[in-house]
Amino acid sequence: MRTLRILTTLSVLAFLSFCSSPRPDRLIEADVMRTLPSPHTWSAGRFTLERSVTEQGPVYRWKDGDRILAESLPGHAFLTGGRGKEKVEESRGSFSIEDETLLDCRGQVVESVVASGPEMLVRGSLVCEDESRIAYQFHFKEVSDHALRFDFRLFSPELNRLQLNLSSVTDEAFFGFGEQFTYFNLKGRQLPILVQEQGIGRGTQPITAGANLTAGAGGDWHTSYAGVPHFISSRMRSLFLENREYSIFDMTEEDLVRIEVFSNRMTGRLLSGSDPAELVERYTEYSGRMKALPDWIHSGAIIGMQGGTDEVRKRLKELDSYNTPMAAFWLQDWVGQRTTSFGRQLWWNWELDRDRYPEWDELNAELRSKNIRVMTYVNPFFADVASLKSNLRRNLFAEAEKNGYLVRKADGEPYLILNTDFHAGLLDLTNPAARRWMKDVIKEEVLSRGASGYMADFGEALPFDAKLFSGEPASSFHNRYPEQWAALNREAAEEWKKSHANEDVVFFVRSAFTQSPEQARLFWLGDQLVSWDEYDGIKTAVTGLLSSGLSGFSINHSDIGGYTTITHPLRDYHRSKELFMRWTEMAAFQAVFRTHEGNRPDVNHQFHSDDETLLHFSRFARIYAALFSYRKTLFAEAEQHGWPVVRPLWFHYSDDPAVYGIRYESFLLGRDILVAPVLDKGVAELSVYLPAGQWIHLWTEKAFEGKRTHSVQAPIGQPAIFIRAERADLIAALRRAAVQSESHE
């Protein structure tokens, strides 16, 4: 069971002073540079650096032909740095970072530019407030015909802050940055990048204040399991960092973007492309691309439930009676279940509990006979439950502790991290022996029990002061941890596939960083609140999909109905019937259609809570199944090009400024299906902006013209779905599924 993952949040209490104060940074050129004609260019393969002089001072532009990839602000330093001292506090995987500026170096001297073949080197020094000068070099190299790699380093171990300062314009929009749940366009925002818990509420009150008061777990608009230092702008400029250290993207100034990293070295790439699809394709050459999902996992609904063998059989019978297409039963509580202050949680000891699931093997066989798989759950934590759980066969915590497989504290003892009412040790992924052992646990205890897949939870909670087997600083490995957790699971799945008749295992993760797409089979968006709000509720499940897809998270989805459920004297957050039904409608047009009971199932509305809901759920499961062939083409595009399955309208209509501000109001499934989900309580009519072309309304088959906003009816059971008129086959397939559902009703 996903437990208190929500207990992580990032609270940035202070940034470097020069990130928020008026700009005193200045650009100074050596005499030899001032004698150059304007403009003057240097070449690195097909890329050029152009220097020109304006009334405000010199400007440097990195270009691919006529396309400007990045440029400095006239007369202002494009490289700055300094020395800082951060104070990092961690509580239950929740981080706060307070930074003290010790030295500012805001003046930049450009002394020389030398180009040879595919490379270019800018040399100079930074001028600090104490009048000292620190040498730097800014190295560029053409690494492909559409990627220019940069490597900015300071020749002083005393400096540990670097900034790259690039010009912007007032109406430039910035998209991407991994999973961003609150805003799609980040212009005007200061965005810290650190893998972390998203928080409980993330601004919704009073729940955020309450979560902060009790556990520092409320979160903020920027807190994310999967922040990534990568953007694509509306001017078709794209940049990403290769750094794993903590970074900040400051887009608050109208004419400037500041990119800061907590290091004395910054590496990354500028990408060249003509449209979002091309830029995503080129970015995912670095991040890696997700492999197409096997047919079994998207042939129908994945039923997330708990309760034991008899309960599964009961729900299977109910779903069968409504002809519900099913892909799998996802049984989190396969290891057994306990009750904590947060709700129902699991025994974090990854072995089958045969008391909770008697006849496990027979149940697996019954489901397989219906082409339904079993999925389970693991995470990289281990709790010592020997004194609490009577039917224990293996004590995995004891095994890991004895062999030195856990992350440790400075004194050499296992680093036990508090999660609600219990502590747990975290697997040290820098230890090769620990990785081999965990892969064996997955193969022996999970896959050999008949599971075809599982949730590979967590990955964001490595403390900054932990001691790792490799000796590298935990602060540098923190963002890498989820990449390596996904890699471990990928290796286990591939090894199992080779030795077991090509059995294609699917695991899904929520925490991620830059190169996670190469490692993960499937993402999910984490723990949304069971609410309608735009901070942590259903709306963020759309925004998170749209932003993450631009950073390579091409196959992603959310829990139907949300996860986080709160019972509190001031206010309850319990899943309503209407919320569940609207989330079901939205999920039918995403990559995977999977339910979750939430952390307090008894107070949440479930797919089986009444006949009307069960009928509604089964109807949209059939609509989801009707898109099977279409989704396969989208999975193929994800694997071949890195394109997301769920796409912002901007992805295909980047020349239409009207789509820049769309956060959650609508999205595209592939190119051809536009979905405007109902995301507010009691709403049955929507205003929907349609981009260029002719669009067919699914339920009435009425044609609507694009480049304008239309008012459409959207009662429960008929969300606003439009299909491009050219795709008569999709219209027919969805109409057949809808008619079949109506006839069953």
Secondary structure, DSSP 8 states (H G I E B T S, - for coil): ---GGGG--EEEEE--GGGTS----EEEE-HHHHTS-SSEEEEETTEEEEEEEETTEEEEEEEETTEEEEE--TTS-SEEEEEEEEEEEEETTEEEEEEEEEEEE-EEEEEEEEEETTEEEEEEEEE-TTS-EEEEEEEEEEEETTEEEEEEEES-TT--EEEEEEE--TT--EEEEE--SS-S--TT-EEEE------SSTT-TTHHHHHHHHHS----TT--TTEEEEEEETTS-EEEE---S-EEEE--STTEEEEEESSSEEEEEEE--SSHHHHHHHHHHHH-------GGGGSSEEEEE-S-HHHHHHHHHHHHHTT--EEEEEEGGGG-EEEETTEEEE-SS-S--TTTSTTHHHHHHHHHHTT-EEEEEE-SEE---TTT-TT-S--HHHHHHHHT-B-B-TTSSB-EEEETTEEEEEB-TT-HHHHHHHHHHIIIIIGGGT-SEEEE-------TT-B-TT---HHHHTTTHHHHHHHHHHHHHHHHHHHTTT---EEEES---TTHHHH-SEE-----BSSS-TTTSHHHHHHHHHHHHTTT--S----BT-SB-B--SS--B---HHHHHHHHHHHTTSS--BB---SSGGGS--TTSSHHHHHHHHHHHHHHHHTHHHHHHHHHHHHHH---SEE-HHHH-TT-GGGTT-SSS-EEETTTEEEE---STT--EEEEEE-SSEEEETTT--EEESSEEEEEE--TT--EEEEETT-HHHHHHHHHHHHHHHHH-
